[in-house]
């Protein structure tokens, strides 16, 4: 009985993992679009003020159980990845 | 014109941020449930084999643009957070 509960809960986690991944990928695609617009404007991609605003908005809408400090930690990782990917792409473009 | 594009794209990012946060919170709640079942079974919460399986499944379903290495990095952070939160709760329960 309990093993079934565990399997059922694990199935839920697997489904959530995939949904989270899809959304983070979707987010990264939009950030790439933003990067292209900024490039045309000659503006720097990294915008610490915008990053702070996003973190504040996230903390404000956070209903838990994840504490705000860890929310910030996870999202800083997600923000950083999106920037890293763009830098890699830029570097590769320069190498072509 | 371009500023409007940027605002529109940023709006999309804000929406995605909130959706991602909600799903990570939902995931954490399910992991807490799993923790309770495991506690009753006297089984250790941290399960590196299950973690590896989840990472493999994520990498397999990853359609990009995030590279697999960064997908693993982000999700290891998410997995770790869920464990940390449970440990904190356990510690607090012992202190009551």
N, CA and C atoms of all chains as a GROMACS GRO file, in nm:
protein
  576
    1UNK      N    1   0.084  -0.122   0.000
    1UNK     CA    2   0.000   0.000   0.000
    1UNK      C    3   0.086   0.125   0.000
    2UNK      N    4   0.185   0.128   0.092
    2UNK     CA    5   0.269   0.246   0.100
    2UNK      C    6   0.360   0.262  -0.022
    3UNK      N    7   0.405   0.146  -0.076
    3UNK     CA    8   0.489   0.152  -0.196
    3UNK      C    9   0.411   0.214  -0.311
    4UNK      N   10   0.280   0.183  -0.318
    4UNK     CA   11   0.195   0.242  -0.421
    4UNK      C   12   0.186   0.393  -0.404
    5UNK      N   13   0.171   0.436  -0.276
    5UNK     CA   14   0.168   0.580  -0.249
    5UNK      C   15   0.295   0.644  -0.303
    6UNK      N   16   0.407   0.581  -0.272
    6UNK     CA   17   0.537   0.634  -0.311
    6UNK      C   18   0.548   0.642  -0.463
    7UNK      N   19   0.504   0.536  -0.531
    7UNK     CA   20   0.510   0.536  -0.678
    7UNK      C   21   0.424   0.646  -0.737
    8UNK      N   22   0.306   0.662  -0.678
    8UNK     CA   23   0.212   0.765  -0.725
    8UNK      C   24   0.274   0.905  -0.705
    9UNK      N   25   0.334   0.926  -0.587
    9UNK     CA   26   0.395   1.057  -0.560
    9UNK      C   27   0.515   1.081  -0.652
   10UNK      N   28   0.591   0.975  -0.674
   10UNK     CA   29   0.708   0.989  -0.763
   10UNK      C   30   0.665   1.020  -0.906
   11UNK      N   31   0.554   0.961  -0.947
   11UNK     CA   32   0.500   0.992  -1.080
   11UNK      C   33   0.466   1.140  -1.090
   12UNK      N   34   0.410   1.194  -0.981
   12UNK     CA   35   0.376   1.338  -0.979
   12UNK      C   36   0.503   1.422  -0.991
   13UNK      N   37   0.609   1.381  -0.919
   13UNK     CA   38   0.735   1.456  -0.924
   13UNK      C   39   0.791   1.453  -1.067
   14UNK      N   40   0.788   1.334  -1.130
   14UNK     CA   41   0.840   1.322  -1.266
   14UNK      C   42   0.768   1.417  -1.362
   15UNK      N   43   0.635   1.421  -1.346
   15UNK     CA   44   0.555   1.509  -1.433
   15UNK      C   45   0.590   1.655  -1.409
   16UNK      N   46   0.604   1.690  -1.281
   16UNK     CA   47   0.639   1.830  -1.248
   16UNK      C   48   0.778   1.865  -1.300
   17UNK      N   49   0.873   1.770  -1.286
   17UNK     CA   50   1.009   1.794  -1.338
   17UNK      C   51   1.003   1.836  -1.485
   18UNK      N   52   0.930   1.758  -1.565
   18UNK     CA   53   0.922   1.785  -1.709
   18UNK      C   54   0.858   1.921  -1.736
   19UNK      N   55   0.750   1.950  -1.662
   19UNK     CA   56   0.683   2.079  -1.681
   19UNK      C   57   0.777   2.195  -1.648
   20UNK      N   58   0.853   2.178  -1.536
   20UNK     CA   59   0.946   2.284  -1.494
   20UNK      C   60   1.054   2.303  -1.602
   21UNK      N   61   1.107   2.191  -1.650
   21UNK     CA   62   1.211   2.199  -1.754
   21UNK      C   63   1.158   2.270  -1.879
   22UNK      N   64   1.037   2.234  -1.922
   22UNK     CA   65   0.980   2.297  -2.042
   22UNK      C   66   0.967   2.448  -2.022
   23UNK      N   67   0.921   2.487  -1.905
   23UNK     CA   68   0.904   2.631  -1.880
   23UNK      C   69   1.038   2.704  -1.871
   24UNK      N   70   1.139   2.639  -1.812
   24UNK     CA   71   1.270   2.706  -1.803
   24UNK      C   72   1.329   2.719  -1.943
   25UNK      N   73   1.308   2.618  -2.027
   25UNK     CA   74   1.354   2.629  -2.166
   25UNK      C   75   1.280   2.741  -2.239
   26UNK      N   76   1.147   2.747  -2.217
   26UNK     CA   77   1.068   2.852  -2.281
   26UNK      C   78   1.117   2.990  -2.236
   27UNK      N   79   1.142   3.002  -2.103
   27UNK     CA   80   1.194   3.127  -2.048
   27UNK      C   81   1.327   3.165  -2.114
   28UNK      N   82   1.414   3.066  -2.131
   28UNK     CA   83   1.545   3.091  -2.190
   28UNK      C   84   1.530   3.141  -2.335
   29UNK      N   85   1.435   3.083  -2.409
   29UNK     CA   86   1.411   3.128  -2.547
   29UNK      C   87   1.369   3.275  -2.548
   30UNK      N   88   1.282   3.313  -2.455
   30UNK     CA   89   1.238   3.454  -2.452
   30UNK      C   90   1.356   3.544  -2.414
   31UNK      N   91   1.438   3.497  -2.319
   31UNK     CA   92   1.556   3.578  -2.279
   31UNK      C   93   1.651   3.594  -2.398
   32UNK      N   94   1.660   3.490  -2.481
   32UNK     CA   95   1.744   3.500  -2.601
   32UNK      C   96   1.689   3.607  -2.696
   33UNK      N   97   1.556   3.612  -2.708
   33UNK     CA   98   1.492   3.716  -2.790
   33UNK      C   99   1.527   3.855  -2.736
   34UNK      N  100   1.517   3.867  -2.603
   34UNK     CA  101   1.549   3.996  -2.539
   34UNK      C  102   1.695   4.033  -2.568
   35UNK      N  103   1.783   3.932  -2.562
   35UNK     CA  104   1.924   3.955  -2.590
   35UNK      C  105   1.945   4.010  -2.731
   36UNK      N  106   1.866   3.957  -2.826
   36UNK     CA  107   1.880   4.004  -2.965
   36UNK      C  108   1.836   4.150  -2.978
   37UNK      N  109   1.722   4.183  -2.914
   37UNK     CA  110   1.674   4.322  -2.918
   37UNK      C  111   1.778   4.414  -2.855
   38UNK      N  112   1.833   4.371  -2.741
   38UNK     CA  113   1.932   4.455  -2.672
   38UNK      C  114   2.058   4.471  -2.756
   39UNK      N  115   2.094   4.365  -2.825
   39UNK     CA  116   2.214   4.371  -2.908
   39UNK      C  117   2.198   4.478  -3.016
   40UNK      N  118   2.079   4.480  -3.075
   40UNK     CA  119   2.051   4.581  -3.179
   40UNK      C  120   2.055   4.722  -3.120
   41UNK      N  121   2.014   4.731  -2.994
   41UNK     CA  122   2.014   4.862  -2.927
   41UNK      C  123   2.153   4.898  -2.875
   42UNK      N  124   2.244   4.801  -2.880
   42UNK     CA  125   2.378   4.823  -2.826
   42UNK      C  126   2.381   4.833  -2.674
   43UNK      N  127   2.280   4.769  -2.612
   43UNK     CA  128   2.270   4.774  -2.465
   43UNK      C  129   2.329   4.646  -2.406
   44UNK      N  130   2.389   4.658  -2.288
   44UNK     CA  131   2.445   4.542  -2.221
   44UNK      C  132   2.334   4.443  -2.182
   45UNK      N  133   2.362   4.313  -2.203
   45UNK     CA  134   2.262   4.211  -2.171
   45UNK      C  135   2.235   4.198  -2.022
   46UNK      N  136   2.342   4.204  -1.946
   46UNK     CA  137   2.326   4.184  -1.801
   46UNK      C  138   2.275   4.311  -1.736
   47UNK      N  139   2.161   4.299  -1.670
   47UNK     CA  140   2.095   4.416  -1.612
   47UNK      C  141   2.062   4.382  -1.466
   48UNK      N  142   2.153   4.419  -1.374
   48UNK     CA  143   2.134   4.379  -1.234
   48UNK      C  144   2.008   4.439  -1.171
   49UNK      N  145   1.965   4.556  -1.220
   49UNK     CA  146   1.845   4.618  -1.162
   49UNK      C  147   1.721   4.536  -1.199
   50UNK      N  148   1.714   4.500  -1.327
   50UNK     CA  149   1.602   4.414  -1.374
   50UNK      C  150   1.604   4.279  -1.299
   51UNK      N  151   1.724   4.225  -1.276
   51UNK     CA  152   1.735   4.098  -1.204
   51UNK      C  153   1.681   4.112  -1.062
   52UNK      N  154   1.718   4.221  -0.997
   52UNK     CA  155   1.670   4.246  -0.860
   52UNK      C  156   1.518   4.259  -0.857
   53UNK      N  157   1.464   4.330  -0.958
   53UNK     CA  158   1.318   4.348  -0.967
   53UNK      C  159   1.248   4.213  -0.982
   54UNK      N  160   1.307   4.126  -1.067
   54UNK     CA  161   1.246   3.994  -1.087
   54UNK      C  162   1.249   3.914  -0.958
   55UNK      N  163   1.363   3.919  -0.888
   55UNK     CA  164   1.374   3.844  -0.762
   55UNK      C  165   1.273   3.896  -0.659
   56UNK      N  166   1.259   4.030  -0.652
   56UNK     CA  167   1.163   4.087  -0.558
   56UNK      C  168   1.020   4.041  -0.590
   57UNK      N  169   0.988   4.043  -0.720
   57UNK     CA  170   0.853   4.001  -0.762
   57UNK      C  171   0.830   3.855  -0.726
   58UNK      N  172   0.934   3.772  -0.745
   58UNK     CA  173   0.920   3.629  -0.714
   58UNK      C  174   0.897   3.607  -0.566
   59UNK      N  175   0.978   3.676  -0.485
   59UNK     CA  176   0.966   3.661  -0.340
   59UNK      C  177   0.827   3.706  -0.295
   60UNK      N  178   0.778   3.812  -0.360
   60UNK     CA  179   0.647   3.865  -0.322
   60UNK      C  180   0.533   3.767  -0.358
   61UNK      N  181   0.550   3.696  -0.468
   61UNK     CA  182   0.443   3.605  -0.509
   61UNK      C  183   0.464   3.464  -0.453
   62UNK      N  184   0.574   3.445  -0.378
   62UNK     CA  185   0.606   3.311  -0.327
   62UNK      C  186   0.509   3.267  -0.217
   63UNK      N  187   0.442   3.156  -0.240
   63UNK     CA  188   0.348   3.104  -0.140
   63UNK      C  189   0.404   2.983  -0.066
   64UNK      N  190   0.532   2.952  -0.088
   64UNK     CA  191   0.596   2.841  -0.017
   64UNK      C  192   0.555   2.706  -0.070
   65UNK      N  193   0.607   2.596  -0.021
   65UNK     CA  194   0.688   2.584   0.102
   65UNK      C  195   0.834   2.627   0.087
   66UNK      N  196   0.879   2.664  -0.032
   66UNK     CA  197   1.020   2.703  -0.044
   66UNK      C  198   1.040   2.841   0.021
   67UNK      N  199   1.135   2.852   0.114
   67UNK     CA  200   1.161   2.982   0.177
   67UNK      C  201   1.218   3.081   0.073
   68UNK      N  202   1.194   3.210   0.098
   68UNK     CA  203   1.236   3.314   0.002
   68UNK      C  204   1.385   3.308  -0.032
   69UNK      N  205   1.469   3.281   0.068
   69UNK     CA  206   1.614   3.275   0.043
   69UNK      C  207   1.649   3.170  -0.062
   70UNK      N  208   1.582   3.056  -0.052
   70UNK     CA  209   1.611   2.948  -0.148
   70UNK      C  210   1.549   2.978  -0.284
   71UNK      N  211   1.434   3.046  -0.284
   71UNK     CA  212   1.375   3.090  -0.412
   71UNK      C  213   1.476   3.177  -0.487
   72UNK      N  214   1.536   3.272  -0.415
   72UNK     CA  215   1.634   3.361  -0.478
   72UNK      C  216   1.752   3.281  -0.532
   73UNK      N  217   1.798   3.185  -0.452
   73UNK     CA  218   1.913   3.103  -0.490
   73UNK      C  219   1.884   3.025  -0.620
   74UNK      N  220   1.767   2.961  -0.626
   74UNK     CA  221   1.731   2.881  -0.744
   74UNK      C  222   1.722   2.972  -0.868
   75UNK      N  223   1.654   3.085  -0.851
   75UNK     CA  224   1.634   3.171  -0.968
   75UNK      C  225   1.761   3.242  -1.012
   76UNK      N  226   1.849   3.275  -0.918
   76UNK     CA  227   1.979   3.331  -0.960
   76UNK      C  228   2.050   3.231  -1.050
   77UNK      N  229   2.040   3.102  -1.016
   77UNK     CA  230   2.098   2.997  -1.100
   77UNK      C  231   2.035   2.995  -1.239
   78UNK      N  232   1.902   3.008  -1.244
   78UNK     CA  233   1.830   3.007  -1.372
   78UNK      C  234   1.869   3.130  -1.456
   79UNK      N  235   1.876   3.247  -1.390
   79UNK     CA  236   1.913   3.371  -1.462
   79UNK      C  237   2.055   3.358  -1.520
   80UNK      N  238   2.144   3.310  -1.435
   80UNK     CA  239   2.285   3.297  -1.472
   80UNK      C  240   2.298   3.204  -1.594
   81UNK      N  241   2.224   3.093  -1.593
   81UNK     CA  242   2.232   2.997  -1.704
   81UNK      C  243   2.192   3.062  -1.835
   82UNK      N  244   2.085   3.141  -1.831
   82UNK     CA  245   2.036   3.204  -1.954
   82UNK      C  246   2.144   3.297  -2.010
   83UNK      N  247   2.214   3.366  -1.921
   83UNK     CA  248   2.322   3.456  -1.967
   83UNK      C  249   2.439   3.376  -2.022
   84UNK      N  250   2.475   3.270  -1.950
   84UNK     CA  251   2.587   3.184  -1.994
   84UNK      C  252   2.563   3.129  -2.134
   85UNK      N  253   2.439   3.081  -2.156
   85UNK     CA  254   2.406   3.023  -2.287
   85UNK      C  255   2.424   3.125  -2.397
   86UNK      N  256   2.381   3.249  -2.370
   86UNK     CA  257   2.394   3.354  -2.471
   86UNK      C  258   2.541   3.388  -2.498
   87UNK      N  259   2.620   3.389  -2.389
   87UNK     CA  260   2.763   3.419  -2.407
   87UNK      C  261   2.830   3.310  -2.491
   88UNK      N  262   2.793   3.184  -2.463
   88UNK     CA  263   2.848   3.074  -2.542
   88UNK      C  264   2.812   3.090  -2.689
   89UNK      N  265   2.685   3.125  -2.713
   89UNK     CA  266   2.640   3.141  -2.852
   89UNK      C  267   2.716   3.251  -2.923
   90UNK      N  268   2.738   3.360  -2.848
   90UNK     CA  269   2.811   3.474  -2.904
   90UNK      C  270   2.955   3.432  -2.938
   91UNK      N  271   3.016   3.357  -2.843
   91UNK     CA  272   3.152   3.313  -2.863
   91UNK      C  273   3.161   3.222  -2.986
   92UNK      N  274   3.062   3.129  -2.996
   92UNK     CA  275   3.061   3.038  -3.111
   92UNK      C  276   3.041   3.115  -3.242
   93UNK      N  277   2.957   3.218  -3.236
   93UNK     CA  278   2.932   3.296  -3.357
   93UNK      C  279   3.060   3.366  -3.402
   94UNK      N  280   3.139   3.408  -3.303
   94UNK     CA  281   3.264   3.477  -3.336
   94UNK      C  282   3.366   3.379  -3.395
   95UNK      N  283   3.354   3.252  -3.356
   95UNK     CA  284   3.450   3.151  -3.403
   95UNK      C  285   3.419   3.104  -3.545
   96UNK      N  286   3.295   3.129  -3.590
   96UNK     CA  287   3.256   3.079  -3.724
   96UNK      C  288   3.328   3.160  -3.833
   97UNK      N  289   0.930   5.169  -3.067
   97UNK     CA  290   0.884   5.040  -3.122
   97UNK      C  291   0.958   4.924  -3.054
   98UNK      N  292   1.092   4.938  -3.052
   98UNK     CA  293   1.170   4.830  -2.992
   98UNK      C  294   1.151   4.822  -2.841
   99UNK      N  295   1.130   4.939  -2.778
   99UNK     CA  296   1.108   4.938  -2.633
   99UNK      C  297   0.980   4.859  -2.602
  100UNK      N  298   0.879   4.873  -2.689
  100UNK     CA  299   0.755   4.797  -2.671
  100UNK      C  300   0.781   4.647  -2.682
  101UNK      N  301   0.864   4.609  -2.781
  101UNK     CA  302   0.900   4.468  -2.797
  101UNK      C  303   0.962   4.418  -2.666
  102UNK      N  304   1.053   4.497  -2.614
  102UNK     CA  305   1.126   4.459  -2.493
  102UNK      C  306   1.028   4.444  -2.375
  103UNK      N  307   0.936   4.539  -2.363
  103UNK     CA  308   0.838   4.533  -2.254
  103UNK      C  309   0.751   4.409  -2.266
  104UNK      N  310   0.711   4.379  -2.389
  104UNK     CA  311   0.626   4.263  -2.416
  104UNK      C  312   0.701   4.133  -2.379
  105UNK      N  313   0.828   4.126  -2.421
  105UNK     CA  314   0.909   4.007  -2.391
  105UNK      C  315   0.933   3.995  -2.240
  106UNK      N  316   0.958   4.108  -2.178
  106UNK     CA  317   0.979   4.106  -2.032
  106UNK      C  318   0.854   4.061  -1.958
  107UNK      N  319   0.740   4.102  -2.008
  107UNK     CA  320   0.613   4.057  -1.950
  107UNK      C  321   0.602   3.905  -1.957
  108UNK      N  322   0.645   3.851  -2.072
  108UNK     CA  323   0.643   3.705  -2.088
  108UNK      C  324   0.735   3.637  -1.986
  109UNK      N  325   0.855   3.696  -1.969
  109UNK     CA  326   0.950   3.638  -1.872
  109UNK      C  327   0.890   3.642  -1.731
  110UNK      N  328   0.827   3.754  -1.696
  110UNK     CA  329   0.769   3.767  -1.561
  110UNK      C  330   0.663   3.658  -1.539
  111UNK      N  331   0.580   3.637  -1.640
  111UNK     CA  332   0.475   3.536  -1.630
  111UNK      C  333   0.536   3.395  -1.614
  112UNK      N  334   0.641   3.369  -1.694
  112UNK     CA  335   0.706   3.238  -1.687
  112UNK      C  336   0.774   3.220  -1.551
  113UNK      N  337   0.838   3.326  -1.500
  113UNK     CA  338   0.901   3.318  -1.367
  113UNK      C  339   0.801   3.269  -1.263
  114UNK      N  340   0.682   3.331  -1.263
  114UNK     CA  341   0.581   3.295  -1.162
  114UNK      C  342   0.534   3.151  -1.180
  115UNK      N  343   0.514   3.111  -1.306
  115UNK     CA  344   0.471   2.972  -1.331
  115UNK      C  345   0.576   2.873  -1.283
  116UNK      N  346   0.704   2.905  -1.313
  116UNK     CA  347   0.814   2.816  -1.272
  116UNK      C  348   0.817   2.806  -1.119
  117UNK      N  349   0.806   2.922  -1.053
  117UNK     CA  350   0.809   2.922  -0.906
  117UNK      C  351   0.695   2.837  -0.850
  118UNK      N  352   0.574   2.855  -0.905
  118UNK     CA  353   0.459   2.779  -0.855
  118UNK      C  354   0.483   2.628  -0.869
  119UNK      N  355   0.539   2.589  -0.984
  119UNK     CA  356   0.562   2.446  -1.006
  119UNK      C  357   0.673   2.392  -0.915
  120UNK      N  358   0.778   2.473  -0.892
  120UNK     CA  359   0.885   2.425  -0.803
  120UNK      C  360   0.831   2.413  -0.660
  121UNK      N  361   0.744   2.505  -0.621
  121UNK     CA  362   0.682   2.493  -0.489
  121UNK      C  363   0.593   2.368  -0.481
  122UNK      N  364   0.517   2.344  -0.588
  122UNK     CA  365   0.429   2.226  -0.591
  122UNK      C  366   0.515   2.099  -0.581
  123UNK      N  367   0.625   2.098  -0.658
  123UNK     CA  368   0.717   1.985  -0.655
  123UNK      C  369   0.770   1.961  -0.513
  124UNK      N  370   0.806   2.071  -0.447
  124UNK     CA  371   0.861   2.060  -0.312
  124UNK      C  372   0.757   2.002  -0.216
  125UNK      N  373   0.631   2.042  -0.232
  125UNK     CA  374   0.524   1.986  -0.147
  125UNK      C  375   0.513   1.835  -0.167
  126UNK      N  376   0.521   1.789  -0.293
  126UNK     CA  377   0.512   1.645  -0.318
  126UNK      C  378   0.633   1.573  -0.259
  127UNK      N  379   0.752   1.636  -0.271
  127UNK     CA  380   0.872   1.575  -0.214
  127UNK      C  381   0.859   1.566  -0.061
  128UNK      N  382   0.794   1.664  -0.001
  128UNK     CA  383   0.770   1.658   0.144
  128UNK      C  384   0.680   1.540   0.179
  129UNK      N  385   0.578   1.518   0.098
  129UNK     CA  386   0.491   1.401   0.116
  129UNK      C  387   0.572   1.272   0.110
  130UNK      N  388   0.658   1.265   0.006
  130UNK     CA  389   0.743   1.146  -0.010
  130UNK      C  390   0.830   1.128   0.115
  131UNK      N  391   0.883   1.239   0.165
  131UNK     CA  392   0.966   1.235   0.286
  131UNK      C  393   0.890   1.174   0.404
  132UNK      N  394   0.762   1.211   0.415
  132UNK     CA  395   0.680   1.159   0.527
  132UNK      C  396   0.659   1.007   0.514
  133UNK      N  397   0.630   0.963   0.390
  133UNK     CA  398   0.611   0.819   0.367
  133UNK      C  399   0.740   0.744   0.400
  134UNK      N  400   0.853   0.801   0.354
  134UNK     CA  401   0.982   0.735   0.378
  134UNK      C  402   1.015   0.732   0.527
  135UNK      N  403   0.977   0.839   0.596
  135UNK     CA  404   1.004   0.846   0.740
  135UNK      C  405   0.933   0.731   0.811
  136UNK      N  406   0.806   0.709   0.772
  136UNK     CA  407   0.728   0.600   0.831
  136UNK      C  408   0.791   0.464   0.801
  137UNK      N  409   0.852   0.456   0.681
  137UNK     CA  410   0.917   0.330   0.641
  137UNK      C  411   1.056   0.316   0.701
  138UNK      N  412   1.103   0.423   0.764
  138UNK     CA  413   1.239   0.422   0.820
  138UNK      C  414   1.348   0.421   0.712
  139UNK      N  415   1.313   0.475   0.594
  139UNK     CA  416   1.407   0.477   0.482
  139UNK      C  417   1.473   0.615   0.474
  140UNK      N  418   1.598   0.617   0.430
  140UNK     CA  419   1.669   0.744   0.415
  140UNK      C  420   1.605   0.829   0.306
  141UNK      N  421   1.593   0.960   0.332
  141UNK     CA  422   1.531   1.049   0.234
  141UNK      C  423   1.614   1.066   0.109
  142UNK      N  424   1.743   1.080   0.128
  142UNK     CA  425   1.830   1.105   0.012
  142UNK      C  426   1.857   0.976  -0.064
  143UNK      N  427   1.822   0.977  -0.191
  143UNK     CA  428   1.831   0.856  -0.273
  143UNK      C  429   1.904   0.892  -0.402
  144UNK      N  430   2.037   0.874  -0.403
  144UNK     CA  431   2.116   0.917  -0.519
  144UNK      C  432   2.079   0.844  -0.649
  145UNK      N  433   2.029   0.719  -0.637
  145UNK     CA  434   1.992   0.645  -0.759
  145UNK      C  435   1.867   0.708  -0.823
  146UNK      N  436   1.770   0.736  -0.738
  146UNK     CA  437   1.647   0.803  -0.786
  146UNK      C  438   1.683   0.940  -0.845
  147UNK      N  439   1.776   1.010  -0.782
  147UNK     CA  440   1.816   1.142  -0.831
  147UNK      C  441   1.878   1.130  -0.971
  148UNK      N  442   1.965   1.029  -0.985
  148UNK     CA  443   2.030   1.007  -1.115
  148UNK      C  444   1.925   0.973  -1.222
  149UNK      N  445   1.827   0.890  -1.184
  149UNK     CA  446   1.721   0.854  -1.278
  149UNK      C  447   1.642   0.977  -1.324
  150UNK      N  448   1.614   1.065  -1.227
  150UNK     CA  449   1.538   1.186  -1.262
  150UNK      C  450   1.619   1.274  -1.356
  151UNK      N  451   1.749   1.287  -1.327
  151UNK     CA  452   1.835   1.370  -1.414
  151UNK      C  453   1.842   1.310  -1.555
  152UNK      N  454   1.855   1.177  -1.563
  152UNK     CA  455   1.860   1.112  -1.694
  152UNK      C  456   1.730   1.136  -1.773
  153UNK      N  457   1.616   1.124  -1.702
  153UNK     CA  458   1.487   1.145  -1.768
  153UNK      C  459   1.476   1.289  -1.817
  154UNK      N  460   1.525   1.384  -1.736
  154UNK     CA  461   1.518   1.524  -1.775
  154UNK      C  462   1.603   1.552  -1.898
  155UNK      N  463   1.724   1.499  -1.897
  155UNK     CA  464   1.815   1.520  -2.009
  155UNK      C  465   1.754   1.459  -2.137
  156UNK      N  466   1.688   1.344  -2.119
  156UNK     CA  467   1.629   1.277  -2.234
  156UNK      C  468   1.512   1.357  -2.293
  157UNK      N  469   1.437   1.422  -2.206
  157UNK     CA  470   1.321   1.497  -2.257
  157UNK      C  471   1.356   1.642  -2.288
  158UNK      N  472   1.482   1.679  -2.267
  158UNK     CA  473   1.523   1.818  -2.289
  158UNK      C  474   1.525   1.855  -2.438
  159UNK      N  475   1.446   1.956  -2.473
  159UNK     CA  476   1.442   2.000  -2.614
  159UNK      C  477   1.517   2.131  -2.635
  160UNK      N  478   1.587   2.179  -2.530
  160UNK     CA  479   1.667   2.299  -2.542
  160UNK      C  480   1.583   2.425  -2.540
  161UNK      N  481   1.639   2.545  -2.547
  161UNK     CA  482   1.780   2.572  -2.579
  161UNK      C  483   1.879   2.547  -2.466
  162UNK      N  484   1.833   2.511  -2.346
  162UNK     CA  485   1.929   2.491  -2.238
  162UNK      C  486   2.007   2.362  -2.263
  163UNK      N  487   2.141   2.368  -2.263
  163UNK     CA  488   2.220   2.245  -2.283
  163UNK      C  489   2.203   2.150  -2.164
  164UNK      N  490   2.221   2.019  -2.190
  164UNK     CA  491   2.198   1.918  -2.088
  164UNK      C  492   2.279   1.942  -1.959
  165UNK      N  493   2.403   1.984  -1.974
  165UNK     CA  494   2.487   2.008  -1.856
  165UNK      C  495   2.424   2.110  -1.763
  166UNK      N  496   2.370   2.215  -1.821
  166UNK     CA  497   2.310   2.321  -1.739
  166UNK      C  498   2.175   2.276  -1.683
  167UNK      N  499   2.102   2.193  -1.759
  167UNK     CA  500   1.978   2.135  -1.707
  167UNK      C  501   2.008   2.058  -1.578
  168UNK      N  502   2.113   1.977  -1.582
  168UNK     CA  503   2.151   1.899  -1.462
  168UNK      C  504   2.186   1.991  -1.346
  169UNK      N  505   2.261   2.095  -1.377
  169UNK     CA  506   2.305   2.191  -1.275
  169UNK      C  507   2.184   2.256  -1.206
  170UNK      N  508   2.089   2.304  -1.287
  170UNK     CA  509   1.971   2.371  -1.232
  170UNK      C  510   1.890   2.273  -1.146
  171UNK      N  511   1.870   2.153  -1.196
  171UNK     CA  512   1.785   2.058  -1.123
  171UNK      C  513   1.854   2.003  -0.998
  172UNK      N  514   1.986   1.988  -1.003
  172UNK     CA  515   2.056   1.948  -0.879
  172UNK      C  516   2.030   2.052  -0.771
  173UNK      N  517   2.029   2.179  -0.810
  173UNK     CA  518   1.998   2.288  -0.715
  173UNK      C  519   1.857   2.272  -0.660
  174UNK      N  520   1.761   2.241  -0.748
  174UNK     CA  521   1.621   2.225  -0.705
  174UNK      C  522   1.606   2.104  -0.613
  175UNK      N  523   1.672   1.993  -0.648
  175UNK     CA  524   1.666   1.871  -0.564
  175UNK      C  525   1.724   1.900  -0.424
  176UNK      N  526   1.840   1.965  -0.425
  176UNK     CA  527   1.911   1.996  -0.301
  176UNK      C  528   1.824   2.083  -0.210
  177UNK      N  529   1.757   2.182  -0.270
  177UNK     CA  530   1.672   2.272  -0.191
  177UNK      C  531   1.562   2.195  -0.121
  178UNK      N  532   1.499   2.103  -0.194
  178UNK     CA  533   1.389   2.028  -0.135
  178UNK      C  534   1.438   1.946  -0.016
  179UNK      N  535   1.558   1.892  -0.027
  179UNK     CA  536   1.614   1.816   0.086
  179UNK      C  537   1.648   1.907   0.204
  180UNK      N  538   1.709   2.022   0.171
  180UNK     CA  539   1.747   2.119   0.276
  180UNK      C  540   1.625   2.162   0.356
  181UNK      N  541   1.515   2.191   0.284
  181UNK     CA  542   1.393   2.238   0.350
  181UNK      C  543   1.343   2.133   0.448
  182UNK      N  544   1.347   2.006   0.406
  182UNK     CA  545   1.300   1.898   0.494
  182UNK      C  546   1.390   1.882   0.616
  183UNK      N  547   1.520   1.899   0.594
  183UNK     CA  548   1.612   1.888   0.709
  183UNK      C  549   1.587   1.999   0.810
  184UNK      N  550   1.562   2.121   0.758
  184UNK     CA  551   1.533   2.234   0.846
  184UNK      C  552   1.407   2.205   0.927
  185UNK      N  553   1.305   2.150   0.858
  185UNK     CA  554   1.179   2.122   0.927
  185UNK      C  555   1.196   2.019   1.036
  186UNK      N  556   1.279   1.918   1.005
  186UNK     CA  557   1.305   1.813   1.102
  186UNK      C  558   1.378   1.871   1.224
  187UNK      N  559   1.476   1.958   1.196
  187UNK     CA  560   1.552   2.021   1.303
  187UNK      C  561   1.459   2.106   1.391
  188UNK      N  562   1.370   2.182   1.326
  188UNK     CA  563   1.277   2.266   1.401
  188UNK      C  564   1.182   2.181   1.484
  189UNK      N  565   1.140   2.068   1.429
  189UNK     CA  566   1.048   1.980   1.501
  189UNK      C  567   1.117   1.926   1.626
  190UNK      N  568   1.247   1.900   1.615
  190UNK     CA  569   1.321   1.848   1.731
  190UNK      C  570   1.337   1.956   1.837
  191UNK      N  571   1.338   2.081   1.794
  191UNK     CA  572   1.360   2.192   1.888
  191UNK      C  573   1.233   2.228   1.966
  192UNK      N  574   1.118   2.184   1.916
  192UNK     CA  575   0.990   2.222   1.981
  192UNK      C  576   0.976   2.146   2.113
   0.00000   0.00000   0.00000
